[in-house]
Amino acid sequence: MNGYNYTNSKGHQSTSIADYVADQHRLYKAGEIDGTSAKQEAALMGYRLNLRTGAITKR
């Protein structure tokens, strides 16, 4: 994705969509977002997120 940039939950800059999806799992484990939100964000980015293991796969 061209021009994609964000700051993850640890305060680091990233341009990787996979890093963003992994960050959703960190936020879920920390209790900051619910599982449905984490999975929906992953799906919007074209990934599948396993909440139990943190594994991400490209759709």
C-alpha positions in Angstrom: 0.0 0.0 0.0 1.6 3.2 -1.1 1.9 6.0 1.4 0.8 3.9 4.4 2.4 4.9 7.7 1.4 4.6 11.3 2.8 4.6 14.8 2.2 1.2 16.6 1.2 0.7 20.2 4.9 0.5 21.2 5.5 4.0 19.7 7.5 2.8 16.6 6.9 4.0 13.1 6.0 1.4 10.5 4.9 1.1 6.9 4.1 -2.6 7.0 0.5 -3.7 6.8 1.5 -7.0 8.5 3.0 -5.0 11.4 -0.3 -3.1 11.7 -2.2 -6.4 11.9 0.2 -7.8 14.5 -0.3 -4.6 16.5 -4.0 -5.3 16.6 -3.2 -8.6 18.3 -1.1 -6.8 20.9 -3.9 -4.3 21.6 -6.3 -7.2 22.0 -4.1 -9.0 24.4 -3.6 -5.8 26.4 -7.4 -5.5 26.6 -7.5 -2.2 24.8 -9.8 -3.5 22.0 -12.1 -6.5 21.7 -11.5 -9.5 19.5 -14.1 -8.6 17.0 -12.5 -5.2 16.4 -9.1 -6.8 16.0 -10.3 -9.3 13.5 -12.3 -6.7 11.5 -9.2 -4.4 11.3 -7.2 -7.4 10.0 -9.8 -8.3 7.5 -9.9 -4.7 6.2 -6.2 -4.9 5.5 -6.6 -8.3 3.7 -5.3 -10.5 6.5 -6.8 -13.2 8.8 -5.8 -12.9 12.5 -5.9 -15.8 14.9 -6.6 -14.3 18.3 -5.4 -17.3 20.3 -1.9 -17.6 18.7 -1.4 -14.2 17.1 -0.8 -15.8 13.7 -1.6 -13.7 10.7 -2.2 -15.0 7.2 -2.8 -13.2 4.0 -6.3 -13.6 2.6 
